[in-house]
Amino acid sequence: MTRLACLVVPLFPLAARLRSEPELAHEAVAIFEGNGNTARLVAATRPARRAGLKPGFTLPQARLLLPKLTARPRDAECERSAQEALIEAAETISPRSEEAKDGVVYLDVLGLERRFAREVQIGAALMEATQAEGLPTKVGIASSKLAARVAADSPGSPTVVPPGGEAEFLAPLPLARLAPEAEVASTLERWGVRSIGELARLPSAEVTSRLGRTGSELHGIARGMDAQPLIPRQPPPTFREGMTLEWPLVSLEPFLFVGRAALDRLAHRLCGRGLACRRLEVALRLEPDGHYERAIELPAPTRDTKTLLTLVRLELEARPPGAPVVGFSFTAHPDRSPETQLSLFGPATLSPDRLAATLARLFALLGPGRVGSPKPLDAHRPEGFQLEPYTPPPPPEFDSPPSRGRGLLGARTFRPAIPLEVITAHLPRPHPIAAADTICEPKATYGSASREVAEKPPPPSLRLLSIANQPHDSQEAENVAKRPTIQGKVRVASGPWNLEEEWWSEHPVDRDYWDVELSDGGIYRIYQERRSQEWFADGIYD
């Protein structure tokens, strides 16, 4: 025994268009297929149908009856997005679904007795889920696809066919509902078979012997049995929303106004699956036959529409399409938002959704490569770092009391380092040593590269006298105003500590670091670049 539900969206091309333009729901709107005056009417809203519009009318005929008619072409992009939204809404009730055609979905509802007491409640839940996606549907439930499809077209949705009553339910219907092949239909007509019930009452063996496999399948369907079982679809790896525009858009603001509604629908679909967007692809169709595609990587999964719209704006402002836009689509590559375990006693954890939205806004403001957690490099330079995806540490399980121990001295670094003006005095050079006792540094080998270190005497000792901020030009006045004032005589100096790195590169690092205490009481870490003889403040001890 199988139980299938059939979801049908009446006037699907119209419903898909109204899903993208809900403001037209109460107006006289008609969907046409074709070009120019030869375009034929496919579907129309109730006000348009009341005025006498019928499928097959040309555009001039429709305008003659209703001059204020709002005409829209059939949009494959809107219909594809609406079909995916219909399937996703159905899968919130049951995970086994099969896509039949535009606006029709079959769903396996067997085994939902623990969630719904009656099958009518299943149909009502399906209609409510699809209505939330902006798609009005009709639902039929039966044990075969044809019976469920016919029940969905019946008035008073949802319609339920009792188990085993499919043959009786289908019997009064004309034989054309089975859509038989022309040759088989002609043969059945000569036999005098006019309805599905008359075909079902024929002996199965006789039908098979005369009409072959095709006749056998038709006979089984007429008796309420499906020739093929339900084939569940695989969930798509991406989510996509878009539409064809009524007229080309040249400026950015009108496009963003239309694109926001598409991003809202995309975020709603992601939220229904418990997912968020990690990578957003923007595809534009340009007039006359151009294409524009861009991909936006996000630092954390988010479904915040405002943040996604800001990223699209910045991308289009940085690299404009260069031609009017006649259609667009947004494709979201989903990812699951990080989950957090709630604590009963400790402090509250960060909300993953709010954290992802904040990171995405920072990404939009600062640009790629500037949002993340800094991690020190495996090198000697203290300012060297790399960015990694930000992952907040878990909060402590309990609030810890403040420490009462003796505080430690912490260093606060300056990035970038602050240029200084340092007054020094050279102390007498140490007593020279004999040539035979000259100290030579050993030969250093790194892979296949090597260097010979020249013999050099020890440098003369320095005495640091005073330190002051180095003056800057007017272009850096704003940055200089934010820097701390470092000025005073040197009381105590400790150093130097040499740092040498990347001697094989074009810009090697060769520095002497000092720790100094000034007359104002401040303790600073400073260094001198040996090549340029310039001084910089690297940090302050707090």
N, C-alpha and C positions, 0 to 999 in steps of 0.2 A: 504494500500500500504506500502510495506517495501522495503528498498534498502540496499543490503548487499554487502560488498566488501570482496573478498577472496584473502589472501596473501599466495603465494606459494613460498617456497625456493627450487629451483631445486637442485637435488643431495644433499639433506639436510645433510647426514652424512659427506660428503666431505666439505660442506660449514661450518659446525660446527667446524670441525678440522682446517680448514684454518683460522677461526676466532681466534683460540687460537695460531696458528702458521702462521701468515701472511707472513713470509719470504718464505714460500713454494708455494705461489700463482702462480708463473710463472714456476714452475718445474713440472716434470712428477711425479705426486703423485697418489696413489691408496689407497682406503680404503677397507680393507678385514674384513670379519666376520667369526669367527671360529678359530680353533687352528691348528698350524703346517701347513703341506703341504695340508691339506684338507680345509684350509680357502678359502672362495669364495669372488671374487671381487664384491663390492657393488657399488662403484662410483669411478670415476677417473677424473683427470683434462684434459683439452683440449689437451696438448701435449701428454699425455698418450693415449687418445682416438685416436689421429691421428696415433699413432704407431700400432693400431689395437686392443687395449685392450677393452673387452666388459664385461658387468656384467655376473657373473657366472664362469669366469676364475679362476683356482686355482693359487696359488702363483707361483709354478714352471712354469706353462704355461705363466704367465705374465712376469716372469724373462726371459723366453726363447725369447720372443718378444722384451723385453726392459730390458737389463741387468742392467742399471743404474736407474731402477725404485725405487722411494722412497715409501716404503710400510708402512702403518700405520693401526693399528687395530681400529675397531669401538669403540669409546669412549662414553659411556653413560653419563659420567659427562660433557663432552663438549657439547653433544647434549641437555642435560637438561638445561644448562646455555644458550645455543643459543636459545632454545625455549622460555625461559623466556625473553630474550632480544628482541626477535621478538615481543612478545605480548606487552611488555612495549613500544617499538617503535610505534606499531600500536595505543596504547592508548594515544599517544600524539596528535593524530588526532581526535579520538572519544573514549569516556570512556567505551562504550559497546562492549566487545570483547568476543569471544568464542574460546577456544582451541579445534581444531578438532583432529589432530594427529601431528606427528613430521613434522615440517616445514610447517604446514597449520594452518591459523588463519582466522576466520570469524569476520567481523566488521560491526556494524550497522552505516551506513553513512547517514541515513535519518535526515534531519534537519540541515545540514551543508551548506545550500544555502547562508546564510549571510556571511560565511567565504570564500566559494569557489563558483565562478559563474557557473562553469561547473563540472560535475562529473569526467571528464578527469583530471582536476586539483587535485581532491581528490586522484586519483590514482597516479599521479606524486608526490604529497606530501608524500604518503605512501611509495613509492619506495625510495624517498630521505631520509626519516626517518630511514628506515631499512638499507639503504646503509651506514649510519653513524655508525651503530652498526656492520658493517662488514658482513652483510648478504644480498647478492643480491636477490631480490625478483621479482616476476611477479604478477600483480594485475588484477583482473577481478571484474566488478561491474554489479549486476543484482538484480532482485527481489526474487530470490530463491538461495539456497545454491548450488544446482547442476549446475545451469546456471552460477553462479559466478565462481565456480570451473572450469568449462569447459572454460569459458572466460579467466581465468588466464593462462590456458595452451595454449591458442591461441597465434600465433605470433603477434608482435606489441604491447606489453604491454605498458600501461594499455589498456584493452579492456572493453568497456561499452556496455551492452545490454540494449536497450531502454525499458522503463517500458511497460509491456504488450507484449513484443516480445520474451519472454522466450520460449514459446512453438515452435515458428517458428525457434528459434536459436538452440533448442535441437533436432528438428525433424530429421535431416540427420544423427545423431549419432547412432552407433549400440546399440542394446539393452543391451549389456554387461556393458555399462557405468552406468546403474542403479544398477548393482551388485545384481540381483535377486537371490532368493534361487534356489537351483538346481531343486526342484520339479516344482516351478513356471516357471523357465526358460524352462524346458522340455515341459510344457504345452503350453507356448507361441510359442515355436518352432513348435509344432504340428499344431497350429493354423495358422502358416505361418507368424507370426509377427517377423520381423527382425530388425526393427529400433524403436527408441523412438517415432517418428512421427506416425508410424503405430499403436503403442499402444495407443497414445493419441487420435486417431480418433475413437477408439472403444467406444461403449456406456458405460457410467460409471456404470449404474445399472447392465448391463449384466456381466461386469468384476467383480463387487462385489459379485454377486450371485454365480459365478462359482469359483472365486479365494479367496473369503473371504476378511478379513481385509488387509492381505498382498498385494493382488492384487489391492485393493482400494488405498492403499498408493502409490504403484508403478504408478498407473494411474494418481494420483494427481501430483506426481513429474514429470511425463512425460508432463503434461500440464502446468508445471512451478509453482506448488504450493508445499510448504514445509510441510512435515508431522509433524515436530516439529519446534517450533519457536526458535529464537536465545536465548541461555541461557548464560547471561553474567557471567563471572567468578569473584570471589572475589579476590582483590589484595592480594598477599602473604605478611605475616608479616615480612619476611626477604628477603635479596638478597644474592645470592650464586654464586660463580665462582670457577671453578677448572678444573682439567684434569688428565688423566692417563698418566704417564710418559713412554717414550719409553724404558728407561733402569733405573735400580735403582740408586738413588743418595745417596752417602755416606757422602760427605762433605756439609757444610752449604752454601758456596758461589754459587755453581751451582743451588741449590734449590731457593735461594733468587733471582737469575737472572730470573728463570722461574716464580717465585711467583710475581715478580714485574709486569709482564704483566697482570696477573690475577687481581691484585689489581688495575691496571689502568682501566681495563674493569669494575670492580666493582665500582670504583669512578665515571666513566662515566655514569653508570646506575643510581647511586644515584643522580648525578647532574641533569639528565634528569627529575627526580621526585621532585627536589628541596629539597632533603633530605641529611643527613650526617650520618656517622657511629658513633654510641654511644657505641656499644659493638661488638668486633670482635672475632669470634670463628675460631680456626685453627684446622682442622681435617686432619690427615695424615694416609695413608694406608702404612703399613710397610711390608717388606718382611720377611717371606712368607705370614703370615695371621695375622699380628699385627695391632693394632690401637693406635693412639696417638691423644688426644683431649685436647685443652686448650682454655680458654676464657680470653680475654683481655678487661678490663673495661677502658674506656677513660674518662678523666675529663670533656670533652666537645665534642659535636658532631663535627666531622671533616671528610673531604674527601680528605685530603692531602695524596697522595700516599707515599711520602718520609717518612712522620711521621708514617704511618701504617706499612711500611716495617721495619722501625727501631724498632718498638714495637715487631714485629714478630721475628726479629733478637735477641733482648734481651731475649725474652721468650725462644727461642730455645737454646740460649747459656747458659741460667741459668738451663734449664731442657732439655737436649738433648733427642731425640727420642730413641736412643739406637739400631737402626736397619736401614738398607737402606730404603729410601722412594721410593715407586712405584706409588703413587698418592696422591693428596691433594685437599682440598677445603677450601675456605674462605667464611664464612657466616657473613654478616653484619646485625646487628639489627639497623634499622634506627631510626632517630629522626630528628626533624626539627631544623635547626639552629635558634638561637635567632634573632628576627627581631628588627631593630632600626628605629626610626622615624628621618628623616633628618630635620635639622634645617636651616631656611633661614638666620638667623642673628647670631646665636651663633656659638661656635667652632664646628668643625667636630667631629662626634661620632666615636668610635672605630668600625672597620670592624668586624662583627661577625665571618666571615670565617677566617680572619687572627688571630683573638684572639683565636679561637678554635685550629688552627694549632699551635700557640705558646704554649698554655697550654698542648697540646698533646706532643710537643717536650720536654717541661719541665718534663712531666710525664715519658717520655722515659729515660731522663737523670737521674732523681732523684729517680724514682721508685714510687710504689703505696703508698698512705698515706702521701705524702710529697708535694702535690700540692693543693692549695686552699686558702681560706681566713681565717686567724686566728681569732677566736672568743673567748673572755675571758670566762672562766668557772664560774659557780656560786659558787665561793670559795673565800677564803681570800688571797691565795698565788698569788702574781702578775705575776709569770711566768707561771701559769696554763692557757692552752688554748686548743682549739679543732679546727680542720680544717673543713670548709664547702665549698661547691662548689663556685667557684669564679664568682661573677656577678658584672660587673663594674657598678658604679652608673651613672645615666644619666648626661650628661654635663649640665651646666647652660644654660638657654635660652639666656642670654646676658652676655657679658664679664663685670664682676664687676670691678670697679676701686680699686686700692690698698688701704688698710685701712691706715688711718693717725693717728689712736689712739695709745695709749700707749701699747707697746708690753707686752706680758705675758711671764712668765718664764716657759719653757717647760723642761720635763725630757726625757732623752735618755737612755733607759735601756741597760744593757749588758746581752746578752744571748749567752753562759752560763755566770753565774756570775763570776767575776774575784777574785781569791783568794788573800787575803791581809795579810800583817804582821802588826799588830797594837800593839803599845806600850801603855799600860794603867797604871794608878796609882789608888789605892783604897783610897777613902776618908774615914775619920772616920765614923764608923757605927753610925747610929742615936741612940739616947738614948733608951735603951731597955725598953719595956713595961712590965707590970706585967702579970703573967700567966692568971689571970682572965680577962685581957683585950686583950688576944691573938685573932687576927683576923683570922677567918676561912672562907674559900670560901664555898659557899653553894654547896649542892649536885646537880650535873647536871645529868639529865636523858634524854636519847635519845632512844625513843621506849622502847624496853625491856632491853637495855644496860644501865648501870649506873656505876658511880665511886664515891669513897669517896676521897675528896681532903684532903691531909694531912696538918696539921698545920705547917706553916713555917713562920719564921720572914721575914720582908722585906729585900731584898738583899742590900748589901753595894753599895753606889754610886761609879761610875767610872769617871775617868778623862782621856780623850783620849789625848795622848801626840803627837804621830807621826804615820804616815801611809806610807807604801811602798808596792810595788808589791812583792808578795811572789815568790822566785826563783823556777824554775821548772827544770825537767830533760831535756836531749837533745831530747827526743822523741816529746816533745811539743814545740820545738824551733820555728817551723813555726807558730803555733798558738800564741805563746807569742809575736812574732814580730808584729803581727797585733793588739795587745791590746794597749790601751793608757797607758801612763806612769802616775801612781798615786803615788806621793811621796811628802812629806812635813810635816811640823808641823801643828798641829790642832790649829786654831785660835778660832773658835767658834764651839761648839757641842750642838745639840738639840736632846733630847731623854732621855731614850729609849721608843719605842713603841713596846709592845709585840704582837707577832702573834703566835697563837697556833691553830693547825688544825689536824684533824684525829688522836686524841690521842688514839683511839681504835685500830689503825692499827699497823703493825709491824714497820713501818717507820713514826712515827709521826713528825710533824713540830713544832718546838718551837724556836722562833727567837726573837731577840731584834734589832729593826731598829733604826738607828741614821742618822741625817742630819749633815754633817760636812763641814766647810770651811777650806781649807788648806792654807798654807803660799804662795802658788803660785797663789792664787786667785780662784781656782776651788772649786765648791760646789758639793758634792757627797752624794748619799744615800748608806749607808753601813749597814750591819747587822752581827750579831754573832749568830751562832748555839749554843744553850745552851748545847746540849748533847755532842758535840765534841769540844766546845770552839773555833771553827774556825771562821775567819772573811772573809767576801766577800764584793765586791763592786757590788751593784745592779744597779746603774745608775749614770748619771751625769746630773746636771741642766745646761741648755744652756740659 
